[in-house]
Amino acid sequence: MDQYIGKLLDNRYEILELVGTGGMAKVYKARCHRLNRLVAIKILREDLSQDAEFRRRFHDESQAVAMLSHPNIVAVYDVSRSSELEYIVMELIDGITLKQYMQKKGNKLNWREALHFITQITKALGHAHSRGIIHRDIKPHNVMVLRDGSVKVADFGIARVASGGHSTLTQEALGSVHYISPEQARGSHIDNRSDLYSAGVVLYEMLTGRLPFEGDTPVAVAIQHINSIPLSPRELEPSIPEALEAITMKAMAPNPDNRYLSADEMLADLEEFRKNPNINFDYSSSEFDPEEVPEDEYTQVRPVHPVSSRGMDRPYEDEYPQRRRSGRRYEEEEYPPPRGRRYEEDEDEDYLRRGPIWPVLLAAAAVLLFVVLMVTFLWNTVFADMITREETYPVPNLVGKTLDEVRANPDLLDRFTLVEGETVADEAEPGTIIDQTPKGESQVGETETEITVTISGGLETVEMIDLLDMDFNEACNTLRAMGLKPVIPPDYANHETIEQNHIISYTPLKDVPLTPGTEVHMVVSRGPESKPIKMPKLVGMTEELAKATISQHNLGTNGRTEPVYDDEVEEGKVISQYPAEGTEVAEGTDVNLVISLGPDPATQEPDPPPPVDPDINTVTREESIDLSDFDGIISVRVLMDGVEVANETVDTAMQASLSVRVTGTGVKTLAIYINGVASGTQPVDFTQGGNVNE
């Protein structure tokens, strides 16, 4: 078990598991107990932590990087330095590296996707460069792709610490040799343009699906970065827009002076191209030729070059052929004269008298071929019977069988021993053998007795989380972020304790491993079940007693209370209620009350009525009360001169008005109450005649 797992660093960070190992450090998943969040902790390797100068640079550079704050850069939260340990606390990223993403996509991305990624990488570099930080190790392995398609550049400043302030072809650089700039390969001084070269290589790889330079050794690849030009991206993939190819090749110009001067300048071209993919940047092809480098700048890496018969007294530049591009290959031209000196005439004649070397090489090849043929002939004729041939055995084919099936049937293995190799994500059922070494049905010697198998672990899975009592909308967003599919609409049910719109139950259950795209079914709470209540009679009660009765029946107490004058109902008592007595309502329904203020003081001593003209008759009219603004079953009460002329319950779905029969003289006013609440007045002009004369 790893020595750090389970430890609590600085009484704050609990190490949970190892998530990665690099050349300089190990990365762990940890929990910050102070802020209750998951973080990533990079701990300096033990052998490097013994070097005091290295630790000092590691600490200083880490603190500088901690000042970076950009959405496309992995955030550094904390830097710790103690006598025992050096570590960095960083943002924990839920995603995969750009290299893994490219491999899943078949190594090559479409140009729009490549543009999307390189734009974000360039923004990250621009932010870091503006604060004096050079990454020095830009490659797809150091770029994280998140689930939402955004990217974050990791390990800012670490490469700079490793280089000790200058660039040499160290073991770390050799590990990233496919992406290093020519000046890094030479060990020369580097600046922010070196990062732009590496970003250009990443863009080249995304567009073409291959690296610009390949070689058998890291040094061979480094030499190509210094002296060669890669095939243009459009030669490998004609669908790449010309402008994007121009941006790629300008970023990868061997001479730093021919590259973009800054990340912001490169970003500007990327934005122009995004707006107009048919734009023409018209960069000169001479910018992409290998640069001429002064002799004193070749400090670390020297390409292999021909040695003249006159020894090693000529400078490196005199012996190494210059190159020019011709179609898909690079042809050698004549050796250039040495810089700063002249050939003497006798030296030139001696050089020409040597003649071409190819006849000598041809003769040597002929002699070697003759020796090989003679040895083959003697082996097959003279020595064949003298040496006993090794007996071979057929290898059983285990691919497609399960591990348990092979173990349960020893006869399948015959003389071989099964060795369980790595387990990888695959479409095959977990436990199925998907590859083996040596291959099935091949022939091996008697010394080969083991079969190493690769086993399917099934498709990549995620563990189901606990959704109980989680808000439904929050649960849906969380499941989508995990790559799972919430079933919508969900099922609903009442629940006494779980509040409305929260999860009561779900399937699959917690901790079950699921493949991406698995559907998750949820049951959502409607809250406690509502029981119907029959409205009690509140009319005639005091206001205090009415409200107490409302509470006792689990009805709402936030209803309106409307005070009105009433000559017939005692002050403080309920005149009317809504909902009406006997109506079935749900628990918690608010109740509106109309409370009497007693007789209107203004009407206590009315003026004597005017004498009635015996020649004037009273008039009876039918007045229509408009109820179109109300919905459902309502209570309608109409008063005229303080006298009730109508009190009815009306279903507005059946009738939109109420007809009221009133009798009087002159002009009167009808006071209208809906559900016990004053809802306006309506004038009645009896002077205009009526339906009935009395």
ABEGO torsion letter per residue (X at the ends): XBAABGBBBGGABBBABBABBBAABBBBBBBBAAAGBBBBBBBBBAAAAABAAAAAAAAAAAAAAAABBBAABBBBABBBBBAABBBBBBBBBBBBBAAAAAAAAGGBBBAAAAAAAAAAAAAAAAAAAAAGBBAGABBAAABBBBAAGBBBBBGBGAAAAAAGGBBBBBAAAAAAAAABBAAAAAGBBBBAAAAAAAAAAAAAAAAAGBBABBBABAAAAAAAAAABBBBBAAAABAABBAAAAAAAAAAABABAAABBABAAAAAAAAAAAAABAABBAGBBAAAABBBBBBAAABAABBBBBBBBAAEAABBAAAABBBBBBBEABBBBBBBBBBBGBBBBAAAAAAAAAAEBAAAAAAAAAAAAAAAAAAAAAAAAAAAAAABBBBBBBBBBBABGBBAAAAAABAAAAEABBBBBBBBBBBABBBGBBABBOBBBGBBBBAABABBBBBBBAEBBBBBBBBABGBBAAAAAAAAAAAGBBBBOBBBBBBBAABBBGBBABBOBBBGBBBBBGBBBBBBBBAEBBBBBBBBBBABGBBAAAAAAAAAAAGBBAABBBBBBBBAABBBGBBABBOBBBGBBBBBGBBBBBBBBAEBBAAAABBBBBBBBBAABBBBBBBBBBBAAABBEBBBBBBBBGGBBABBBBBBAAABABBBBBBBEBEBBBBBBBBGGBBAEBBBBBAAAEBABBX
